[in-house]
């Protein structure tokens, strides 16, 4: 083979190898950029989801705390001091209406929690709502038939609600740390 021809074949081979190398390098750079973009998008989505959860948790906890410090605390205070014997029906009716309204507000926030929260928190929030529901139900029984109502249940349901609230707050905090 002629030296010029051998040089030409060598130059063409080197060019092909060089082009293939550049193409390979471009492919590697593309994959790295895509991986970085996917990782960044996933991180942004996780941050957004954490913020959504935080907002849902805060809404639930604020409404629950407001109810526990307000009408439900009033019911508990009355139960622990003078009781419900002799309470005027209008006064008890007002307390029941306030507790029912607070329950309805918390129920909205609890529904949002059911969509966003981990199962353990959903169960705890549901138990909290059940305790409040039973407390309102017991207050209605006291209003309708004071002699037949189990007044001691007011304190039991209140205690259960407060315990569930504390547990829900701890789970919310732990959930946002993960």
LINFENLIN-V934442 format. One record per pair of residues at least 12 apart in sequence whose C-alpha atoms are under 6 Angstrom apart, sorted by sequence separation. I is the first residue (numbers start at 1). J is the second residue. If there is no record, write none. Layout:
I/J ; I/J
//
This chain:
135/154 ; 135/157 ; 131/157 ; 71/98 ; 71/99 ; 131/161 ; 128/161 ; 67/102 ; 128/164 ; 64/106 ; 63/106 ; 124/168 ; 60/109
//
